[in-house]
Amino acid sequence: MKKSHIFILLIIASAIGIIVSSADDASQYVTYKEAQKLAQTGEDEKVHVVGELTKNAQGEIVGVEYDPLKDANFLAFTLVDENKQTFRVVCYNPPPSMQDFKKSEKVVIIGKCKGKEFVASEILMKCPSKYEEKEIKS
């Protein structure tokens, strides 16, 4: 076999190895109910759940428990998923900016269900964009 053939086979084998190892880290987007079912069946993979923070009638966010003086590594809040299912989320690694967290339109939590709570290892926020087109009245 030529050296060039061996080199090409090594490149192909390493590419396949990278694809297989990165596919292992990919998690799926599910609803809270689906995350509960996966946890009950013993599934140990992290999942993504998309939702919105709960708001009162005035549009203010409610149900956020965060006291940095007591414990800066604890955040708990109530989230409503896309199926309007309300559930409690606990995170031991809160986002650095709680101001952005409270302004976010949608929240993506990554983690697992433990009992009736969802324990998030990571929180991604979708904040209102300042670049969105606004209606101009003339």
C-alpha positions in Angstrom: 0.0 0.0 0.0 1.3 3.5 -0.8 2.1 6.0 1.9 -0.5 8.4 0.5 -3.3 5.7 0.8 -2.3 5.0 4.4 -2.3 8.8 5.1 -5.8 9.2 3.6 -7.1 6.2 5.6 -5.8 7.7 8.8 -7.5 11.0 8.1 -10.8 9.2 7.3 -10.5 7.1 10.5 -9.8 10.2 12.7 -12.7 12.1 11.1 -15.1 9.2 11.9 -13.7 9.1 15.4 -14.4 12.8 15.9 -17.9 12.5 14.6 -18.7 9.5 16.8 -17.3 11.2 19.9 -19.1 14.5 19.3 -22.4 12.8 18.6 -22.2 11.4 22.2 -22.3 14.9 23.6 -25.4 16.0 21.6 -28.5 16.1 23.7 -32.1 16.4 22.6 -34.8 19.1 22.9 -37.8 17.8 24.9 -40.7 19.0 26.9 -40.7 18.7 30.7 -43.0 15.7 30.6 -40.7 13.9 28.2 -37.7 14.8 30.4 -39.6 13.2 33.4 -40.3 10.0 31.4 -36.6 9.8 30.4 -35.6 10.1 34.0 -38.1 7.5 35.1 -36.8 5.0 32.6 -33.2 5.5 33.9 -32.0 7.6 31.0 -28.9 9.4 32.2 -28.4 11.9 29.3 -28.8 15.6 29.7 -31.7 17.1 27.8 -32.6 20.7 26.7 -36.0 22.1 27.7 -37.2 25.5 26.3 -39.5 27.6 28.3 -40.5 31.0 29.6 -40.2 32.4 33.2 -43.5 32.8 35.0 -44.9 36.3 35.0 -47.7 38.0 37.0 -50.6 40.0 35.4 -48.3 43.1 35.1 -45.7 41.1 33.1 -43.2 41.0 36.0 -41.2 37.8 36.5 -42.2 36.0 39.7 -40.9 32.8 41.4 -37.2 33.4 41.2 -35.3 32.4 44.3 -31.7 33.9 44.3 -29.9 35.4 47.2 -26.2 35.9 46.5 -25.5 36.8 50.1 -27.0 33.6 51.4 -25.7 31.2 48.6 -24.4 32.7 45.3 -24.4 29.2 43.8 -28.1 28.5 44.2 -30.9 29.6 41.8 -34.4 28.3 41.7 -37.2 29.5 39.5 -40.5 28.4 37.9 -40.5 27.7 34.2 -43.4 27.2 31.7 -42.5 24.9 28.8 -43.9 25.0 25.3 -46.8 22.7 26.4 -47.7 25.2 29.2 -46.5 22.7 31.8 -45.2 24.6 34.9 -42.3 23.2 36.8 -39.5 24.1 39.3 -35.9 24.4 38.1 -32.9 24.3 40.4 -29.5 25.4 39.2 -26.2 25.2 41.3 -24.3 27.2 38.6 -26.4 30.4 38.0 -25.7 32.7 35.1 -23.3 35.5 35.9 -25.8 38.3 35.1 -29.1 37.9 36.9 -30.2 41.2 35.2 -30.0 39.5 31.8 -31.7 36.4 33.2 -34.7 38.4 34.4 -35.0 40.2 31.0 -34.9 37.0 28.9 -37.8 36.1 26.7 -37.1 32.4 26.6 -34.8 30.2 28.6 -33.2 27.0 27.5 -32.2 24.7 30.5 -29.8 21.8 30.1 -29.9 19.1 32.7 -32.0 16.2 34.1 -35.1 15.7 36.1 -34.7 14.6 39.7 -38.0 13.8 41.3 -40.4 16.7 40.6 -37.6 19.2 40.0 -35.4 19.8 37.0 -31.8 20.2 38.0 -30.1 22.4 35.4 -26.4 22.3 34.9 -26.5 25.1 32.4 -28.9 28.0 31.5 -29.0 29.7 28.1 -31.0 32.9 27.7 -32.7 34.5 24.7 -32.9 38.2 25.5 -35.0 40.7 23.6 -33.0 41.9 20.7 -32.2 45.6 20.4 -31.8 45.0 16.7 -35.4 44.0 16.1 -37.3 46.2 13.7 -39.6 48.5 15.4 -42.7 50.1 13.9 -42.2 53.7 13.0 -45.3 55.9 13.2 -45.3 59.0 11.0 
